[in-house]
Amino acid sequence: MSTFRHADALWADFPQLVPGVLHVESFDGTYDLTKYLEIAEQRLDGTTETQLPEIQAWRRAYTQLGLKPTQYRCASEALLRRFRKDKVLPRIHPVIDLCNAVSLAYAIPVAVLDLAHIAGDLEVRYATGREEYLTFGGEVEHPQPGEVVFADEAGQAHARRWTNRQSGRSAVREGTQTVLIVAEALHETAAEDVSSLVSALGQELGQPRSAILSRTGPEFAY
């Protein structure tokens, strides 16, 4: 059995963090995204994603990490920005599409990882600089020391700059059977909103095992 967790150092620097996790072992690919897209449209009506408290919290976190928020956007901000301009959600894979739609509705970044390509335990932590990150184009990058990554026991980074960009190594694709879904938020009502998000995904995905993590209960076994 493996575990997912956030490192103690990350909890110390971001005590307001609320992560939600789901372990999904089966999915049928028949998801209606309409209600989530409608919520996103309503939330963006007359405003932009940068004004949403969920996005502002991630922008503050990126500034705290020494990153320019306008250069490196969290995944939910990038999705909302694209959705506001194009009015459509790009279709990639049924589970990815569902998680992207829910991410849009809640303005909270949601990562979906193919567990078949993750070696052992997975930890969100500060990088040493020795980790290997595989881009979607097949190139290998080394995260900067101190950058927040999702790292497994083999030293593979499955996300860079925390919630900015996932790896091509553990990307969900045709044939994926088991996934780990991670939602993370930092805003004032994060505890309530992440719980609601996890519940919504659970209802869509057949009530898989899930948990809301905390500094005192930081691990999820899968």
N, C-alpha and C positions, 0 to 999 in steps of 0.2 A: 504494500500500500504506500502511496506517495502523498505528499501534503503540499498545499498552497498556503503561502503566508507573506506578510510584509515584514521587513527587517525592523528590529527594534530602533535602529537609528532613524528610520523613516517615520515611525510613530512618534519619536521624540521631536522631530522637526515639524511634523504635521499632525498634531494631536486631534485635529478636527476631522480627520479622514474617516469615511464610512465606506467600507467595501462590502459588496454583496456577491456571492458566488453560487453558481449552479453547476451540477455535474449531470450532463445529459447523455444517456446511452442509446437513445432511439429517437427518431423524428420522422414524421410522415410527409413533411413538405407542403401541407395544405394550410397556409396561414393567410388570414385576411388582414391586410395592413391598413385598411381604410381608416379605421378609427384613430390609429396612431398618427397617420399623416394629417388627418383633420385637426388633431390637437396641436401638431407642430405649426400648421397654417394659422391657427388661432393665436398661438403664442407669438408668432412673428408678425401678426397684423399690426401695422403702424409702428413697428420697431425693428431692431436688428438683433441678431444673436448676441452681439457684444453687450447688450443691455440686460441680458438675462442673468440673474444672480448665480446660477450654476456655472455659467461661462466666466463671469467676473472672478469667481473664486479660483478657477483653474488659471486664469491669467495672473492673478496674484501669486499663485504657487510657482508658476513658470518664472516670474520675476524674481521670486525668492531663490530659485535654482540658478539664476544668472542667465536665463534664456529670454530672448525678445518675444513677447506674446504675439506680436504681429508676424513674426517669422516662423515660429513653431506654435501651431494651434493644437489644442487637445482634439481628439477625434470627433467629439460631439460638435464642437464649434465648426470644424471643417465640414462636417455633414450638413449642419444647419445653414452654413454659408452657401453651400452648393444647392441645397434645396430651395433656399430663398430666391436664388437667381434662376434656377432651371425649372422649379416647380415639380420635379420628378425625383424619384429615388432610383439610383442605378441598381439593376438586378444582377446579383452575383451568384448566390446560392440561397436556397430557401431559408436556412437557419441564419445566415448572414443578413439576408434581407429583413427578416423578422427583427433581429437584434438592432439593425440600423434604424428601422422604423420606431422601435421602442426608445432607442437612444435619441432620436429626433423629438419624440413626444416629451421626454423627461429632460432633455438637454444635458444628459449625463453620458460620459463615454462608456462604451460597452465593448470589451474585448472577447473574441470567440477563438479559442485555441484547439487545434486538433491534437488530442492527447497522445496519439500514436507517434508523434514527432517530438515529444518532450521527454527528456531523460531524467527520470527520478523526480525529486522534489522541485517545486517551482517557487522562487522567492522574488518579490519585488524589492529591489535593494539598490544601493549606490554601486555603480560599476567600478571595477578595478582598472579597466582599460584592456584587459586580456580576453574579454568575452568576444565571441564571434557572432555577428549578426548577418543573416542572409537576406539580401534584398529580394524583392519580387522579380528583379531582373537577373538574379543569379550571382550577384557580386557579394563578396564578403567584406563587411565593415567591422571596425573595432570601435565600440562606443568610447566616448571620452571618459577618463577617470572622474568619478563623482556624478556622472549622468545616471538618472534613474532608469533601470532596466528590469525586465522580467527575465530572470536567469535561472536555468536549470542546473542539475548537478554536473553536466558535461561542459559547462561554461558557455552554453549557447544562449544568446540573448533573443528572446521572442518578442520583445517590444523595445523601442528606443524612446528616449525622452518621455518616459512614463506612459502617458496616454496619447502620444503624438503619432506613433507609427508602429504597426505590427510587422512581424517578420514573415517572409515568404516560406520559411521552413515549416512553421506550424499553421499555415493558412488552411482554412477549411476548403475542401475541394470535393469533387465527385468521388465517392468511395469512403469519405470520412464517416466513421461510425460512432465515435465518442468525443464529446467536446467539453471543455471547461469554459464557462462564461463568467466573466468578471466585470462588475460595474463598480465604479469608484466616484465618490463625490466629496466635496469639501465645503459646500455652502451651508448656511445657517440651518436649513431644514433638511439637511442631507439624510439624517437617520430615518425620518418619515418617508422621504422620497425614494431612497434606495430600497427600503422595505416594500414600498408600493411597486416599484419597478420589478423587483425579484418576484413578487406575487403575480404580476401581470405575465412575466415570462413563464413562470411556473404553470399558470393556467393554460397557456398556449402550448407548452411542451410536455404536457402530461404529468405535471407535478413531480419533477425530478428532485433528487436530494439538493438542498440548498441551505445557505446560512448567511447571516449578517455577521461580519467579523468585527472585532474591536481590539483595542490595545491589550486588554486583559484576556481576550479569547481570540488570538490572531490566526489560528490554524484551521484549515479545512482539509480533511482527509478524503482521498478519492482512490 
